Amino acid sequence: MFKLTLKKKIISAALILVIVLSLSSVIGVIKMSEMGEASDKVNNKSLPAVILLQGMDKQITEIDRLTVRLILEEDAAVRSTYQEELTKATASMDKRVNEYQSLASTAEEKELFTNFYGQWAMYLRHLKVVSAAMEENDKVMAYMIIHGNSSIYKAALDDVNKLKLLNEQYATDAANQSSDSYYSGKLFMISLTIICTILGIIGSFLLAQSFTKPILKIAEQMKLVTGGNLQVEPLRIRSKDEVGELASDFNEMCDSLRNLLKEVVDNSLLVASTAEQLTASAEQTSIATEQIAISATQVAEGSQTQLSDIAETLNYTVDVSKSVDNITNRFVHVANLTTQAQEKANNGKTQMSSTVSQIRDVHTKVTQSAEVVNILGEKSAEIRQITAMIREIAARTNLLSINASIEAARAGEQGKGFAVVAYEVRNLSAQASEATGKISSLVNEITLRTDEVVISMNEGVQSLNEGMMLVEGVGNVFSEIVGAVEEVSGEVDTAAVEARSVNEGTVSMVESMRKIAEISERAADSTQTVASVVEETTASMQEVSAGANMLAKRAEEMNQTVSVFKI
């Protein structure tokens, strides 16, 4: 399809103007040529012909006058002079006749010239007869010839006058034709100039309207877009020139900006929602870590109590060992020592039962702490997914801001306001990406610490299991001691052997109690580690919550920034 661009329109208008001016110039040249032809006709034919005919008229009259003088003159010398003048006049007349013959062009003029030439030839013949008669001095004959030649003379003069009038008429017609050509050419040029001026003004107005009217529409729409109104109606400019392309590009730019801002608003809402979810997850994690801290504190307190009980039990066990050693040397006091041993054994059994119960409580709380830590790890994984989603949203927002900057650059000066908005959106997306990076780092650190806590908890659980087994073994030993003490009185013979056995059992029990003490110390250390990890987790969750709040604030600022646009 033919595309009439602005350049082609201007060139076409200039070409039409050149054609009109060229046409007027051609017509002017034609009129000037007609005037030139008429002027040439007057100067080269009619005017010389009239001059020749006037000379011929005078020449004929002069010849006739000389002829009459020649006849009337008595003096031969004077007649000879007249004769010479008559000969010269006749030769001059012949020359004029020949010159005029070459100027005769029309049929009427040639016919009149033929009649004149016949009369002139006859007049010359009679003139020669007169000259001959005068040479014989026969004036009567010469006079009679002259008298009879008067009609020829008049006819020749009449023909000359007719030719002169005819050429004067030709000159008048040529002058009138030249004048008519001049005035008609002048009128035509004036009319053509007026018409060209009117058409030029109308064409210039229409051409200017075709340029400025759509451009004014585009400028009006551009002002609305600059003010933030993206709900403008699409421009309906059907011209196929650069203005039409500009209108089409402007419509596409408005559609692109409208879609872009919709995506920015949706993404900002999604960021705000995600930030709220992240804040809620951080709060839940903080609550879980507080529960872990409470459990760890309880475990630490239980471990301290357990250590105190184990130390006391260890002292009792040492005393029992000393007593058993004395049994061998002081068997006389077996009864008393047996009573004391029975009492101490009962106390030891009671303490061991209490120790087993406390260790079981520690085992239960450590297991609960391990479950809470596992939940914390799962929450950390959820936070990692959320931060990944936020990072993707920030990347998409950054890409959208770059696209907005490109569309604003296409818009030129009118798109500067939107370029500032795109720049602010890009800064907000960069800050959101930086915040999600910090959150990811914190979540990774929490995950690492959580894994360490899980490992420490597992080790604590294993140690507690071993401690429980040892304590249960010690309880069994105490039960055996009680039974042995009850049977001491009836089995004195075997007391020494049993005493040694008891001594060996007490030594083993001392070692077991020492191991239990070490396990309890490790459990206490583990609970302290859990407490420190929980504190770090709590601090990290506070930072996560602060980052989520900042992200929500940035999302709100982004919404306020783009709210100036009507989409």
C-alpha atoms as one frame of an Amber mdcrd trajectory, in Angstrom:
protein
   0.000   0.000   0.000   1.223   3.469  -0.944   2.498   5.392   2.081   2.314
   9.201   1.799   4.917  10.465   4.278   5.362  14.076   5.419   8.359  14.407
   3.139   6.331  13.178   0.170   3.467  15.531   1.047   5.773  18.552   1.160
   7.543  17.485  -2.040   4.167  16.914  -3.746   2.917  20.362  -2.707   6.146
  21.968  -3.919   5.941  19.960  -7.156   2.358  21.109  -7.765   3.438  24.698
  -7.145   6.352  24.296  -9.557   4.024  22.758 -12.182   1.549  25.639 -11.821
   4.341  28.214 -12.028   5.834  26.397 -15.018   2.418  26.326 -16.708   1.969
  30.036 -16.104   5.479  30.650 -17.428   4.760  28.576 -20.552   1.500  30.435
 -21.172   3.305  33.742 -20.577   5.987  32.713 -23.060   3.271  31.805 -25.592
   1.608  35.191 -25.119   4.959  36.937 -25.398   5.645  34.959 -28.559   2.318
  36.086 -29.993   3.174  39.664 -29.094   6.615  39.211 -30.628   5.150  37.790
 -33.815   2.693  40.682 -34.053   5.488  43.157 -33.381   7.726  41.447 -35.954
   4.899  41.544 -38.453   4.479  45.280 -37.898   8.206  46.053 -37.853   9.320
  43.724 -40.649   6.377  43.835 -43.017   3.525  46.280 -42.403   5.597  49.301
 -41.373   8.225  48.946 -44.185   5.404  48.309 -46.650   3.561  51.471 -45.584
   6.812  53.460 -45.795   7.521  52.054 -49.288   3.964  52.733 -50.447   4.123
  56.313 -49.157   7.399  56.719 -51.045   5.854  55.121 -54.128   2.888  57.517
 -53.897   5.219  60.507 -53.739   7.442  59.028 -56.407   4.551  58.584 -58.852
   3.388  62.130 -58.191   6.969  63.390 -58.657   7.315  61.445 -61.934   4.039
  62.883 -63.212   5.110  66.408 -62.200   8.523  66.021 -63.921   6.777  64.713
 -67.028   4.519  67.752 -67.153   7.473  70.129 -66.659   9.402  68.238 -69.309
   6.582  68.857 -71.787   6.077  72.475 -70.836   9.774  73.429 -70.739  11.105
  75.238 -73.783  14.725  75.259 -72.828  16.496  72.147 -74.079  19.089  72.212
 -71.287  16.427  72.345 -68.622  14.486  69.605 -70.397  17.610  67.510 -70.332
  17.859  68.085 -66.595  14.234  67.106 -66.153  14.823  64.064 -68.294  17.685
  62.939 -66.070  15.647  63.528 -62.933  12.762  61.633 -64.523  15.055  58.709
 -65.318  16.367  58.645 -61.720  12.839  58.885 -60.312  11.697  56.033 -62.558
  14.665  53.857 -61.478  13.972  54.660 -57.807  10.329  53.803 -58.360  11.243
  50.457 -59.927  13.481  49.712 -56.961  10.670  50.502 -54.531   8.249  48.369
 -56.516  10.655  45.417 -56.449  11.223  45.825 -52.687   7.511  45.954 -52.024
   6.901  42.914 -54.218   9.048  40.878 -51.804   6.947  42.119 -48.865   3.563
  41.213 -50.349   2.303  38.092 -48.558  -1.496  37.840 -48.567  -3.584  36.984
 -51.631  -5.489  40.266 -51.477  -2.267  42.239 -51.274  -0.740  40.302 -54.152
  -3.863  40.868 -56.259  -3.772  44.621 -55.605  -0.039  44.672 -56.302  -0.610
  42.834 -59.602  -3.191  45.438 -60.651  -0.864  48.207 -59.574   2.073  46.633
 -61.361   0.021  46.387 -64.591  -0.971  50.042 -64.363   2.614  51.020 -63.525
   4.025  49.061 -66.485   1.520  50.706 -68.809   2.383  54.092 -67.313   6.080
  53.472 -67.935   5.397  52.529 -71.569   3.456  55.737 -72.095   6.219  57.639
 -70.333   8.767  56.218 -72.766   6.539  57.350 -75.658   6.405  60.829 -74.133
  10.196  60.881 -73.861  10.521  59.853 -77.500   8.028  62.516 -78.570   9.916
  65.141 -76.626  13.139  64.094 -78.240  11.419  64.901 -81.555  10.042  68.049
 -79.927   6.504  66.916 -80.535   4.850  68.486 -77.539   1.347  67.968 -78.912
   1.895  64.220 -79.108   3.494  64.201 -75.709   0.673  66.244 -74.241  -1.970
  63.981 -75.786  -0.234  60.939 -74.381   0.005  62.552 -70.954  -3.630  63.579
 -71.125  -4.665  60.040 -72.107  -2.351  58.648 -69.404  -4.143  60.484 -66.593
  -6.552  57.599 -65.988  -3.613  55.174 -65.720  -1.883  57.580 -63.358  -4.966
  57.830 -61.168  -5.482  54.062 -61.247  -1.858  53.492 -60.179  -2.211  56.012
 -57.360  -5.488  54.398 -56.304  -3.816  50.986 -56.209  -0.932  52.408 -54.180
  -3.379  53.995 -51.736  -5.323  50.743 -51.509  -2.111  48.868 -50.781  -1.158
  51.514 -48.272  -4.559  51.286 -46.555  -4.359  47.504 -46.620  -0.915  47.499
 -44.962  -2.079  50.113 -42.497  -4.978  47.781 -41.707  -2.486  44.913 -41.343
  -0.400  47.041 -38.989  -3.503  48.036 -37.026  -4.618  44.395 -36.814  -1.135
  43.319 -35.715  -1.052  46.103 -33.132  -4.518  45.132 -31.934  -3.448  41.485
 -31.838  -0.344  42.426 -29.888  -2.417  44.567 -27.549  -4.985  41.791 -27.174
  -2.215  39.286 -26.482  -0.685  41.659 -23.968  -3.933  42.326 -22.135  -5.113
  38.720 -22.328  -1.682  37.541 -21.122  -1.706  40.160 -18.401  -5.236  39.181
 -17.358  -4.322  35.503 -17.455  -1.164  36.025 -15.405  -3.043  38.130 -12.837
  -5.854  35.565 -12.664  -3.386  32.703 -12.469  -1.426  34.537  -9.774  -4.598
  35.120  -7.747  -5.730  31.519  -8.227  -2.272  30.183  -7.336  -2.165  32.437
  -4.277  -5.609  31.290  -3.127  -4.818  27.640  -3.854  -1.430  28.041  -2.141
  -3.058  29.544   0.951  -5.750  26.848   1.027  -3.212  24.083   0.337  -0.835
  25.455   2.955  -3.671  25.655   5.476  -4.842  22.117   4.703  -1.270  20.813
   4.751  -0.584  22.603   8.039  -3.851  21.217   9.427  -2.855  17.704   8.380
   0.419  18.217  10.287  -0.656  20.160  13.367  -4.109  18.704  14.127  -2.917
  15.129  14.881   0.226  16.466  16.580  -1.945  18.623  18.874  -4.030  15.545
  19.692  -0.874  13.597  20.526   0.436  16.491  22.664  -2.876  16.683  24.553
  -2.812  12.934  25.247   0.859  13.179  26.221   0.016  15.836  28.845  -2.598
  13.509  30.347  -0.120  10.619  30.451   2.521  12.899  32.005  -0.002  13.783
  34.708  -0.375  10.054  35.503  -3.631   9.352  33.628  -3.098   6.130  31.677
  -6.843   5.694  31.035  -6.669   7.917  27.949  -8.562   6.837  24.850  -6.376
   5.453  22.031  -5.565   8.001  19.330  -7.515   7.390  16.104  -5.281   8.936
  13.452  -5.544   7.092  10.158  -2.833   8.933   8.263  -0.081   6.729   6.868
   2.713   9.256   7.428   5.146   9.759  10.301   2.400  11.402  12.395   0.288
   8.245  12.070   3.266   6.130  13.080   3.852   8.465  16.068   0.210   8.070
  17.145   0.426   4.280  16.794   3.668   4.204  18.799   2.058   6.449  21.450
  -0.907   4.063  21.753   1.467   1.102  22.084   3.486   3.022  24.712   0.331
   3.722  26.753  -0.672   0.047  26.568   2.830  -1.036  27.608   2.918   1.449
  30.511  -0.569   0.405  31.608   0.345  -3.301  31.604   3.674  -2.554  33.258
   2.082  -0.591  36.097  -0.524  -3.319  36.590   2.274  -5.836  36.985   4.123
  -3.482  39.366   0.984  -3.049  41.504   0.321  -6.801  41.524   3.938  -7.537
  42.407   3.990  -4.910  45.160   0.828  -6.444  46.641   2.431  -9.867  46.386
   5.571  -8.517  48.095   3.468  -7.015  50.894   1.557 -10.289  51.328   4.780
 -12.287  51.317   6.311  -9.880  53.847   3.307 -10.378  56.106   3.670 -14.156
  55.782   7.362 -13.834  56.520   6.631 -11.724  59.599   4.095 -14.291  60.814
   6.597 -17.112  60.221   9.269 -15.153  62.088   6.893 -14.613  64.996   6.043
 -18.324  65.072   9.736 -19.156  64.954  10.395 -16.711  67.808   7.681 -18.389
  69.882   9.179 -21.810  69.102  12.656 -20.612  70.054  11.284 -19.189  73.304
   9.769 -22.580  74.068  13.103 -24.204  73.273  14.829 -21.708  75.586  12.400
 -22.539  78.395  12.923 -26.271  77.826  16.687 -25.813  77.715  16.554 -23.820
  80.959  14.548 -26.553  82.596  16.960 -29.179  81.281  19.905 -27.150  82.617
  18.277 -26.830  86.045  17.519 -30.565  86.053  21.090 -31.309  85.053  22.398
 -29.173  87.906  20.143 -31.007  90.377  21.198 -34.314  88.884  24.863 -33.391
  89.264  24.272 -32.484  92.918  22.469 -35.771  93.570  25.115 -37.766  91.756
  27.843 -36.063  93.801  26.000 -36.897  96.998  25.450 -40.477  95.833  29.097
 -40.718  94.949  30.018 -39.629  98.482  27.683 -42.256  99.879  29.220 -44.860
  97.635  32.717 -43.932  98.825  31.548 -44.238 102.404  30.096 -47.646 101.612
  33.370 -48.695 100.090  35.227 -47.598 103.225  32.725 -49.375 105.384  33.113
 -52.566 103.391  36.856 -52.297 103.810  36.372 -51.991 107.569  34.030 -55.007
 107.598  36.897 -57.303 106.935  39.013 -55.871 109.767  36.140 -55.115 112.151
  33.851 -58.038 111.737  32.983 -57.773 115.477  30.923 -54.736 114.758  29.139
 -56.413 111.863  25.737 -55.922 113.297  26.140 -52.241 113.840  27.822 -51.764
 110.520  25.151 -53.907 108.907  22.486 -51.677 110.324  24.335 -48.595 109.129
  24.948 -50.203 105.771  21.250 -51.097 105.467  20.255 -47.512 106.221  22.776
 -46.093 103.796  21.795 -48.650 101.173  18.164 -47.646 101.534  19.131 -43.979
 101.226  21.269 -44.777  98.202  18.425 -46.703  96.626  16.109 -43.765  97.200
  18.639 -41.350  95.700  19.203 -43.621  92.709  15.466 -43.868  92.107  15.267
 -40.080  92.199  18.268 -39.847  89.883  16.677 -42.266  87.396  13.446 -40.246
  87.458  15.305 -36.976  86.859  17.364 -38.478  84.042  14.142 -39.707  82.425
  12.722 -36.189  82.718  15.900 -34.837  81.139  15.564 -37.443  78.371  11.956
 -36.426  77.722  12.749 -32.695  77.646  15.785 -33.207  75.426  13.624 -35.245
  73.033  11.027 -32.434  73.028  13.791 -29.918  72.393  14.996 -32.023  69.455
  11.445 -32.039  68.007  11.158 -28.255  68.435  14.564 -27.810  66.776  13.394
 -29.986  63.866  10.279 -27.807  63.574  12.590 -24.792  63.586  14.530 -26.356
  60.694  11.285 -26.861  58.761  10.301 -23.226  59.420  13.747 -22.157  58.219
  13.166 -24.094  54.983   9.806 -22.313  54.556  11.507 -18.967  55.153  14.120
 -19.898  52.527  11.336 -20.622  50.020   9.657 -17.316  50.830  12.926 -15.380
  50.428  13.490 -17.150  47.094  10.027 -16.045  46.012  10.763 -12.462  47.124
  14.086 -12.527  45.266  12.289 -13.662  42.098   9.690 -10.917  42.583  12.494
  -8.342  43.067  14.184  -9.579  39.886  10.934  -9.333  37.941  10.299  -5.868
  39.393  13.817  -4.798  38.371  13.170  -6.145  34.848   9.858  -4.306  34.733
  11.578  -1.070  35.858  14.174  -1.515  33.089  11.374  -1.984  30.535   9.676
   1.109  31.949  12.927   3.097  31.547  13.125   1.960  27.910   9.515   2.981
  27.235  10.154   6.360  28.963  13.263   6.899  26.817  11.146   6.225  23.720
   8.727   8.811  24.904  11.563  11.381  25.060  10.919  14.559  27.000   7.346
  13.542  27.844   8.555  10.324  29.468  10.975  11.896  31.992   8.442  11.792
  34.823   7.826   8.122  34.302  11.602   7.505  34.038  11.963   8.860  37.620
   9.233   6.463  38.749  10.979   3.584  36.969  14.232   4.573  38.661  12.538
   4.569  42.106  10.945   1.184  41.333  14.344  -0.178  40.341  15.861   1.137
  43.621  13.046  -0.451  45.613  13.540  -3.784  43.825  17.290  -3.589  44.513
  16.625  -2.878  48.215  14.113  -5.762  48.305  16.709  -8.049  46.701  19.311
  -6.885  49.253  16.878  -7.501  52.137  16.051 -11.000  50.846  19.785 -11.680
  50.555  20.268 -10.746  54.208  17.267 -12.866  55.163  18.669 -15.817  53.186
  22.008 -15.436  54.987  20.264 -15.338  58.363  18.102 -18.354  57.476  21.181
 -20.285  56.329  22.940 -19.414  59.606  19.849 -20.490  61.554  19.726 -23.754
  59.612  23.401 -24.357  60.355  22.892 -23.624  64.045  19.783 -25.799  64.085
  21.703 -28.698  62.581  24.351 -28.241  65.278  21.636 -28.254  67.957  20.092
 -31.420  66.476  23.485 -33.144  66.531  24.123 -31.948  70.102  20.614 -33.086
  71.140  21.152 -36.509  69.605  24.446 -36.839  71.457  22.727 -35.728  74.693
  19.919 -38.256  74.185  22.450 -41.029  73.587  24.427 -39.990  76.684  21.229
 -39.877  78.754  20.308 -43.369  77.564  23.707 -44.634  78.671  23.379 -42.786
  81.993  19.956 -44.302  82.581  21.351 -47.763  81.970  24.215 -47.121  84.406
  21.926 -45.650  87.048  19.565 -48.588  86.719  22.615 -50.863  87.201  23.551
 -48.918  90.308  19.992 -49.273  91.585  20.214 -52.988  91.139  23.515 -52.989
  93.042  21.850 -51.066  95.870  19.079 -53.648  95.915  21.649 -56.391  96.166
  23.392 -54.494  99.012  20.118 -54.252 100.908  19.498 -57.960 100.484  23.046
 -58.765 101.494  22.807 -56.635 104.623  19.557 -58.387 105.575  21.221 -61.738
 105.164  24.453 -60.678 107.020  23.374 -62.000 110.358  22.600 -65.456 108.988
  25.562 -65.623 106.729  28.469 -64.442 108.857  30.615 -67.212 107.489  30.303
 -65.836 104.065  30.457 -62.160 105.180  34.070 -61.688 104.237  33.472 -63.045
 100.772  30.346 -60.958 100.366  32.187 -57.942 101.794  34.833 -58.300  99.169
  32.168 -58.703  96.567  30.418 -55.632  97.906  33.719 -53.769  97.889  34.234
 -54.657  94.276  30.650 -53.639  93.513  31.128 -50.328  95.254  34.291 -49.649
  93.307  32.407 -50.391  90.097  29.563 -48.233  91.325  31.975 -45.377  92.007
  33.210 -45.586  88.438  29.634 -45.722  87.183  28.716 -42.713  89.249  31.685
 -40.826  87.898  30.544 -41.659  84.356  27.045 -40.532  85.237  28.528 -37.277
  86.531  30.450 -36.795  83.313  27.312 -37.521  81.252  25.338 -35.049  83.322
  28.050 -32.420  82.852  27.929 -32.980  79.085  24.154 -32.753  79.180  24.452
 -29.456  81.059  26.946 -28.181  78.506  24.593 -29.271  75.693  21.706 -27.431
  77.277  23.877 -24.326  77.550  24.765 -24.707  73.863  21.071 -25.070  73.066
  20.361 -21.937  75.084  23.025 -19.938  73.217  21.773 -21.239  69.839  18.238
 -20.341  70.843  19.380 -16.825  71.740  21.100 -16.496  68.360  18.001 -17.893
  66.645  15.837 -15.390  68.483  18.131 -12.534  67.414  18.089 -13.834  63.835
  14.301 -14.062  63.871  14.164 -10.481  65.108  16.338  -9.442  62.167  14.112
 -11.496  59.825  11.043  -9.783  61.270  12.707  -6.361  60.893  13.654  -7.194
  57.293  10.095  -8.362  56.561   8.690  -5.156  58.064  11.112  -3.084  55.984
  10.075  -5.092  52.894   6.403  -4.448  53.651   7.184  -0.738  54.120   9.020
  -0.659  50.785   6.065  -2.397  49.126   3.732   0.230  50.611   6.010   3.017
  49.342   5.998   1.373  45.918   2.177   1.279  45.957   2.063   4.959  46.950
   4.530   5.795  44.170   2.523   4.078  41.428  -0.861   5.178  42.860  -0.484
   8.519  41.051  -1.110   6.657  37.781  -4.636   5.889  36.701  -4.673   2.472
  35.043
